[in-house]
Amino acid sequence: MPDTQTSAPALFAPTSKDEIIRVLEDRVLKLETLVSALGDNQSDLRAEMRSEIASLRTQISDLKEDLEDGIKALGSKVDRVMEPLSRR
């Protein structure tokens, strides 16, 4: 059976963290589907795929935290810019 490619196609390069998160979540879903279809005699492959799924979930979590931090930083910058304008 040929190997299944689970990464995004080369022509599609996600540019924002939101897009990267969506691509990683799609990849996790595909891997989880494949893991559930594996038989008992493929336990090594199942363990390897579960490890990759855990790694992807960690990447997703880290990207979401970075995104939230960026939003908070942007909000505080907007507040500083708007503060002098509200005093007028």
Secondary structure, DSSP 8 states (H G I E B T S, - for coil): ------S--TT----SHHHHHHHHHHHHHHHHHHHHH--GGGHHHHHHHHHHHHHHHHHHHHHHHHHHHHHHHHHHHHHHHHHHHHT-
